[in-house]
Amino acid sequence: MRVLGLDVSTSTIGICIIDHIVENDIYKKNMVLGTYLDLHKDEDKKNPRDRIDKALIAISEFRNLLTNYGPIDSINIEDCLQSFRPGGSNAKSTNTLMMFNGIIQFAIFLIFKKKPHMIHPTSARKKAWEQTFKGSGETKKLIMKEVWKKYPQLFDNFPTKPRVGGYVDQIYDMCDAVTLALCIPNVKIMKK
């Protein structure tokens, strides 16, 4: 079963495809693709894009995914934020993300001819890593560490921050997409 995981935001879409395979009673999760789509600004990095421009870029990328990696059996998208946290997103940001997320869900349905599964981040983490990382302010870093252990090849050519070092922030979006692609919704699978 080939699963596409998408971590959607208005600036970056984390993308991951994982093949879930059972061979000789051994369950394997093989990485096919792990990357991200930068939607933030146009090519010269001067003009912010609007939602429609960003959606058109995403649609073009989704068509490429279908052409190059199809067929896709299941599509998992991270569900939108459902509550406010201190220091988190405000109502305007949350509303903008929800509208964009809806556009992306509809685009996925039109391109792949199947409804995406919306998975809450905590549920995805529990299914993928058998833990939720609750109570940790370092959740993103802990997930990146888990992805690094399982798929170190993803980090070989990943962009780094100039002058400061470390990976660009989009690494976290890609790692969240990996988490989503590791999930097969509504299916219980035997442990390794």
N, C-alpha and C positions, 0 to 999 in steps of 0.2 A: 504494500500500500504506500503510495507516494503522498506525503503531506506537505502542504505549503503553510508556513507560519508567517504572519504579518503583524508587526508592531507599528501601528499607524499613529503618526503625529503630523502636525501641519508643517513641520520643518524636515522631518526624516521619516522614511518608512524602512524599518528593519525587515529583511527578507531572508527566509531560510526554507530549503527543501530537504526533507529527510525521507529516505526509503525505509519503511518498516518491513522487515523480512523475517520469515521463519524458515530456517534450514536445519534439517536433522534435529528437530525439537529445540533448536537454539534460536532465541529471539535476538535479532540484530537491528540496530538503528544506524544506517549508513548515511553520512553527510553527502549531499549532492551539491548544494549551493548554500553559501552564507555570505550575505552582502547587505548593503543599504542603498537607498535612493535618497539623494540630497535634494530637497525641494525648496530650501530656504530662499535663495536669491538666484537671479539670472546668471548667465555665464560670466559676465564681467563683475559679479558679486556686488553690484551697486543698487539694483532695483529689486525690492521685495516682490515676490509673485503673489497674485491673488489665488483664492481657492480654486477657481476654474482652471487657471494655468497649471496649478499644482496637480489637479485631478487629471488633466490631459497628459501631463508627463507620466503620472502613475499608470494611466490606461495604456500608454505606449509600452511601458515596461512590463505590464501584466501580459500584453499580447506577445512580447518577446519571450516571457517565461513560458507561456503555453506552447509557442513554436519550438523553443529550444529544450524544454524540460517536460512537456506534456506527454501523456495525460496526467493530470493531477487528480487524485482520488478524494482528497479532503482538504479543505481550506480553513485554517484557524486564525481568527483575528482577535487581538486583545480587546476585551470589552472596555467601554469607556468608564472613566472615574464615576463612582456612584455616591461619593460623599466628599465633603470638604475636610481638609486637614490644615492645621495651623502652618503657615509658611508655604502652602501648596498653591494650586491654581485658583484663580478667582472665577466668579460666575461667567464673565465674558470669555475668558480663555476656555473654560469647560464647554460652553455653548458652541464656540467656534470649532473645537475638536469634535464635538458630537455631530455637528453638521458635516464636517469633512469626512468623518468616519462613515456616516451614512452614504455619502457620495461614493466612497471607496467600496463599501459593501455592495452597493447596486452595480458598480462597474465590475466587480468580481463576478457577480451573478450573471451579468450579460456576457462576459468574456469566457468564463469557465463553465457556464450552463449549470451551476450548482450553487446552492445557498451556502454562505460561509457559516462556520460555527463561531459564535461569540463566546470567548472564554475569559472569565475573570482572572486577573493576574495571580491571585493567591491559589486558585484552583489549578491553573497551569503549572505553577511551581510545584505544587503537591504531586500532580501527575508526572511531571518530568523528572523531578529531583527527589521525590518522596520526602520533601520537607517544604515548609512555607517561608522560612527565614523571617518569621514574625518577630517583632520587637527589636529588629536590627535596623539602625539608621544606615547601615552599609549594605542594604539588600542588593542594589545593582552590582556592587563590587563582588559580593559573594556569588551571585549568579554568574558573573564573568569568570570567576575562579572555577566554578563547576564546568562551564563551557570549555575553558582552557584545558581542564583535565581530560575531558571526553573527546574534544576535537581541537587539538593544538595546532593543526594545520591551518585553521581559520586565521590565526594571528600572524602567520608568516609574512604576508605582504600587506597587512592592514596599515592604513595611514597613521602617522604620528603627528603630534603637535609640534610645529616648528619652534625652535628656541626653548621650549619648556620641557619637551619630552613627554613620554606617555602617549597612549593611543588617543585619537580624536574621540569626542564624546559620542559619536554615532556607534561606537563599539557596544555601548549599552543597549541601543535599539536592536542591533544585530543579535546580541545575546538573548534579548527578550523574544525575538523571532525564533531563535533556536529552541527556546523553552516551549513556545507554542507549537512548533513543528514536531517536537518530541511527543506531543499529546495526540492520542486518538480518542476523540470525544465519544462518550457513552460506550466504551469498550473496555472490558477488564482483560488485561494481558498477563500471562504468567511471568514471573520474575526471571531474570537472567540465570 
